[in-house]
Amino acid sequence: MRNKLTLNKLFVDVIFILLAIKLTFSYLDIKLGWWLRHLTPDFERYNYFGISPGFSGLVEYLMFPIILLYIIINFHKLGSLITPFLLTLFLFLFNILTSLFNSLDIISSITYTLKVCSPIYFLFVLIIHYKGSHLRLNYNLKKIIFYIIFLSIIALCFFNVSYNRGQERLPIYFSGLHTHNYILSLVFISISYFLRNRRYLLILFLLGTFYFLFFGYNVRTALIFYFIFISSMLYYKSKSFKSLFNLFLVFSPIILGFLIVIFRDFNFDEFSSGRITMYNEKINILKSYNITEFLFGRGRGSDLVTTTEWWFEKKGSHNDYLTFTIENGIIYTIIFVLTIISLLFIKNRVSIFLVALVLGYLMTSVVSNGLALRPLASYLFFLICAVILTNENTEKGYG
């Protein structure tokens, strides 16, 4: 028994070390766009070890087998985690069926499912390992937060500026503009969790960090994710905000009609960076599917097309649900949603904190390539979820 505990601890320690390595070398994946082409990429300026770009992604293939092996060894401890675990197995099954129906390579076909499931399995490992020792998991989350802040400060001091929505923005460290902002928003969410009993400080912190992300980077998908979380917390913590929100609901039909009149000539496709055109294109693709294709998809890569707005290279849907349906079928997409929702019912009492996170997670996949397909950010997301779910001294309705 003692040997097993030692082995479990070794596995968890190695996973955290690999996560730190993944974070450390994620800057190698940053690509300079057209507007910053005159700059020397940071992976060339600061690549002291001569490591190739993409190294951070390769670490994933070390983490996944260790995470999976831990779950297999401790399978009898899954308990209420068995439902989401079985759902993830169906994701792999339907992914394999898709590759067989379309005569595609199975290994390359399950890449998306690996990206989705590996962080979820990480959550399972943490819940199993830290059950009854919430404070130790809190401590590990704090260490990760401090390390991310440290790396972010390095980027702010030494890295190239980023570029978004027509102007230069603050430097980034983690893989790319979107992933970096997801990670920062998750860091702020983590800190807000530890500030949850200090209402006024919490509200000031949430509003201040949203201001920082908005003017520092203005990445809309990450801002939507963070806004959903902030709104949920303000609704819970502030009576004034709750009254304002309820008033908004009462007058929402009038407000909606007013907005329709104001924005009747507004170019939403241009505002959404061509997403409306892309969505229409993908819906037309789905209309051409037969029953088998609609159920199982056409396989990896079938989602990539060019449009009038994105003529320079083939692009995906910028909507994970469309991508999953086109490539892996409608059944796969439904199982994915059920998998994420099932995480809310691991404990008997549902935490508003967790509901806000899960809602934000699912929403990011509506408006872009969301957290589901960004493992680097997803590991931090599910680490936060694990802290909430292992907290035995949860506050009523908050967690």
Buried (B, 14 or more C-beta within 10 A) or exposed (E): EEEEEEEBEEBBEBBBEBBBBBBBBBBBBBEBEEBBEEBEBBBEEBBEEEEEBEBBBEBBEBBBEBBBEBBEBBEEBBEBBEBBBEBBEBBBBBBBBBBEBBEBEEEEBBEBBBBBBBBBBBBBBBBBBBBEEBEEBBEBBBEBBEBBEEBBEBBEEEBBBBBBEEEEBBBBBBBBBBBBBBBBBBBBBBBBBBBBEEEEEBBEBBEEBBEEBBEBBBBBBBBBBBBBBBBBBBBBBBEEBEEEEEEEEEEEEEEEEEEEEEEEEEEEBEEBBBBBBBBEBBEEBBEEBEEEBBBBBBBBBBBBBEBEBBEEEEBBBBBBBBBBBBBBBBBBBBBBBBBBBBBBEBBEEBBBBBBBBBBBBBBBBBBBBBBBBBBBBBBBBBBBBBBBBBBEEBEEEBB
